[in-house]
Amino acid sequence: MFDSVRAARGVIRSLGIYYGDRRRRAALTAHYARFVSSGDLVFDIGSHVGDRVAAFRRLGARVVAVEPQPALARTLRLLYGRDRAVTVLESAAGRAPGVVTLRVNLDNPTVSTASEAFIAASRGAPGWEGQQWGAAVEVPVTTLDALIARFGVPRFVKIDVEGWEAEVLAGLKAPPPALSFEFTTIQRGVAAAGIARCAALGYRVFQASLGESLAFAQQQSDAEGIAGWVMALPAAANSGDIYAMLG
């Protein structure tokens, strides 16, 4: 019962953070308009409470929202269940279909993760004090290629899965025109692996943003340049997103 209350509080907190700022909503829409137009298909891998889903829908895109956390998947169905342009899948994504253990942060569900290495890296790291992953749930795993086979090739894929990004990218063989994936300074090796995978898939143009700034902190670069930029960041930069484009 107590865990249910904590989970509900965590979801409500996230809803307030990610939906409560009109200027941020406008900034999200403008940011993703670089990649998405009306009628495009988008995969949102790690949808959380769906603020990116809302941005993609404001741009007229169709969205497949993939979210493994039961409480957040329920939230997404409540928010978007009547929108025929949004499909909510209660699943993780990875390198192969199957099942994975998701470690749930009840108080801060945005950092729930399938990566034990992510949890280990957070221990004692500045900015990660007090984070606890006190619950676990077995969740199904799909792949990006399986999603493409089912729904078609997306124009854009957004990946935000807390240290599991390289696993998600390993399940992709047919690259869409553009994608983004989150990185953290506590796991720069995961970022490097993600960049290398993108380069192997044929992505040639890279950019990056820090935190929730929605502004490119790095000019267009190749894979080597963007990897060097990530490695040179101070630990206090904490996190951001890498954007990869075919050309």
Buried (B, 14 or more C-beta within 10 A) or exposed (E): EEEEEBBEEBBEBBBEBBBEEEEBBEBBBEBBEEBBEEEBBBBBBBBBBBBBBBBBBBBEBBBBBBBBBBBBBBBBBEBBEEEEBBBBBBBBBBBEBEEBEBBBBBBBBBBBBBBEBBBEBBEEBEBBEEBEBEBEBEBBBBBBBBBBEEBEBBBBBBBBBBBBBBBBBBBBEEBBBBBBBBBBBBBBEBBBBBBBBBBEBEBEBBBBBBEBEBEBBBEEBBBEBBBBBBEEBEEEBBBBBBBBBBE
